Amino acid sequence: YASKQLNMDGAMTFNIFDGIVGMNNLRIDDPLGVVTKMYADLTLRDLDLGELTRTYSFGAIEGKLDGDVKGLILENWKPVRFDASLKTNENEQRKKISQRAVENIAALGGEGTAAALQRTFLRFFDEFNYDKIGISCKLTKDICKMGGVESTPGGYIIVKGSGIPSVNVNGYNSQVSL
């Protein structure tokens, strides 16, 4: 700590949800001042989605999650800028997602997505197979540019299904305001 700036040399790692979260390049400007700014880069590796989704009553997802949050800037502990991507690990064998988790993820895709899903025959299944799940957000000036595991003509794919029964969840809002 010097000149109202806290700098971390090296990295911090946290064991959480059976995986590792790492923090690098941590800097906090004026930590006790009126306008505190924090800068950092985060890495998430092998987080157990089963543990994570059970903890937060989100619906069940089996698999491992990897992610990166680059160039994170918080002002007064609120996000101002970052480039984040989260995706399931390619190496997992068993990949299942519950109906409730699909509904919660579909809500990220835009209004009407979850309702459209409920009107199909898929509402009769409790869980689905998936190939991959991913979402990205690049936040600049209170606007998040969204993406998924693949692009589509009208948006992006958040959940890409595989096998029977499977379901795809598409996102249509390419920009989201905070």
C-alpha positions in Angstrom: 0.0 0.0 0.0 1.5 3.3 -1.1 0.0 6.7 -2.3 -3.6 5.6 -1.7 -3.1 2.5 -3.9 -3.1 -1.1 -2.8 -1.3 -3.5 -5.2 -1.0 -7.2 -5.0 2.2 -8.9 -6.2 1.5 -12.4 -7.5 -1.9 -14.2 -7.5 -4.6 -15.3 -5.0 -6.3 -18.6 -5.5 -9.5 -19.9 -3.9 -10.8 -23.5 -3.8 -14.5 -23.2 -4.4 -17.2 -25.6 -5.7 -14.5 -28.3 -6.2 -12.6 -26.0 -8.6 -10.2 -23.1 -8.5 -10.8 -19.3 -8.8 -7.7 -17.3 -9.4 -7.2 -13.5 -9.1 -4.3 -11.7 -10.7 -3.3 -8.1 -11.3 -5.3 -6.8 -8.3 -5.1 -3.1 -7.7 -7.4 -1.0 -5.5 -7.2 2.8 -5.9 -8.1 4.8 -2.8 -9.6 1.9 -0.9 -10.8 4.1 2.0 -11.8 7.1 -0.2 -15.1 8.3 -1.6 -14.6 6.7 -5.1 -12.8 3.4 -4.7 -11.7 1.7 -7.9 -10.7 -1.9 -8.2 -8.9 -3.6 -11.1 -8.4 -7.4 -11.5 -8.3 -10.4 -13.8 -10.1 -13.7 -12.7 -9.8 -17.3 -13.9 -12.3 -20.0 -13.0 -11.3 -23.6 -13.6 -13.1 -26.9 -13.1 -15.9 -25.5 -10.9 -18.5 -28.2 -10.3 -21.8 -27.0 -11.7 -23.7 -29.6 -9.6 -22.4 -28.0 -6.4 -22.8 -24.5 -7.7 -26.4 -25.0 -8.9 -27.5 -26.8 -5.8 -26.1 -24.0 -3.6 -28.2 -21.3 -5.4 -31.4 -23.2 -6.2 -30.9 -22.5 -9.9 -31.9 -25.9 -11.2 -29.4 -28.8 -11.7 -26.6 -28.8 -14.2 -23.9 -31.6 -14.3 -20.5 -30.8 -15.6 -17.5 -28.5 -15.0 -17.3 -24.8 -15.6 -14.3 -22.8 -16.9 -14.2 -19.0 -17.3 -12.2 -15.8 -17.5 -13.0 -12.3 -16.5 -10.4 -10.0 -18.0 -9.9 -6.3 -17.4 -12.4 -6.1 -14.5 -12.9 -2.6 -13.2 -15.2 -1.8 -10.3 -16.1 1.7 -9.2 -17.6 2.0 -5.8 -17.8 -1.8 -6.0 -20.1 -1.7 -9.1 -18.9 -3.1 -12.4 -17.8 -0.5 -15.0 -15.9 -2.7 -17.5 -14.9 -6.3 -18.0 -14.7 -9.0 -20.7 -16.1 -12.3 -19.3 -16.8 -15.7 -20.7 -18.0 -18.8 -19.0 -18.3 -22.2 -20.6 -18.5 -25.8 -19.7 -15.5 -28.0 -19.8 -15.1 -30.0 -23.0 -13.8 -33.2 -21.2 -16.9 -34.0 -19.1 -18.6 -37.3 -19.8 -22.0 -36.8 -18.2 -23.7 -33.6 -19.2 -27.3 -33.1 -18.0 -29.4 -30.0 -17.3 -32.7 -29.9 -15.5 -35.9 -28.3 -16.8 -35.6 -25.6 -14.1 -32.1 -24.7 -15.1 -33.1 -24.5 -18.7 -35.9 -22.1 -17.8 -33.5 -19.9 -15.8 -31.0 -19.8 -18.6 -33.7 -19.2 -21.1 -34.7 -16.1 -19.2 -31.2 -14.7 -20.0 -32.1 -15.2 -23.7 -34.8 -12.5 -23.7 -38.4 -12.1 -23.1 -40.6 -14.9 -24.3 -37.8 -17.5 -24.6 -38.8 -19.4 -21.5 -42.5 -19.1 -22.3 -42.0 -20.5 -25.7 -40.1 -23.4 -24.2 -43.0 -24.2 -21.9 -45.4 -24.4 -24.8 -43.5 -27.2 -26.5 -43.5 -30.9 -25.7 -40.1 -30.5 -23.9 -42.0 -29.4 -20.8 -42.7 -33.2 -20.2 -39.0 -33.9 -19.5 -37.3 -33.4 -16.2 -33.7 -33.2 -17.6 -31.9 -32.9 -21.0 -28.6 -33.8 -22.4 -26.3 -31.0 -23.6 -23.1 -30.8 -25.5 -21.9 -27.4 -24.2 -23.1 -24.3 -22.3 -21.5 -20.9 -22.5 -22.2 -17.2 -22.2 -20.0 -14.2 -22.6 -20.4 -10.5 -21.8 -18.2 -7.6 -22.7 -19.2 -4.7 -20.5 -18.4 -1.2 -21.7 -20.3 2.0 -20.7 -23.2 0.1 -19.0 -23.9 -2.0 -22.1 -23.0 -5.7 -22.1 -22.3 -7.2 -25.5 -23.6 -10.8 -25.2 -22.5 -14.0 -26.8 -22.7 -17.8 -26.4 -21.1 -21.0 -27.5 -22.0 -20.3 -31.1 -23.5 -17.5 -33.2 -26.8 -17.8 -35.0 -28.3 -15.4 -37.6 -30.6 -14.0 -34.9 -28.4 -14.2 -31.9 -26.3 -16.9 -30.1 -26.6 -20.3 -28.5 -26.3 -20.5 -24.7 -27.1 -24.2 -24.3 -26.3 -26.6 -27.2 -28.2 -29.8 -26.8 -27.0 -33.3 -27.7 -28.7 -36.7 -27.9 -32.3 -37.4 -26.9 -33.9 -35.6 -25.1 -31.9 -32.4 -25.8 -32.7 -28.8 -25.9 -31.0 -25.7 -27.3 -31.4 -22.4 -25.6 -30.8 -19.4 -27.8 -30.1 -15.8 -26.7 -31.5 -13.0 -28.8 -30.5 -9.9 -26.9 -27.0 -9.1 -28.3 -26.7 -6.0 -26.1 -28.0 -5.7 -22.5 -28.1 -2.5 -20.5 -27.1 -2.7 -16.8 
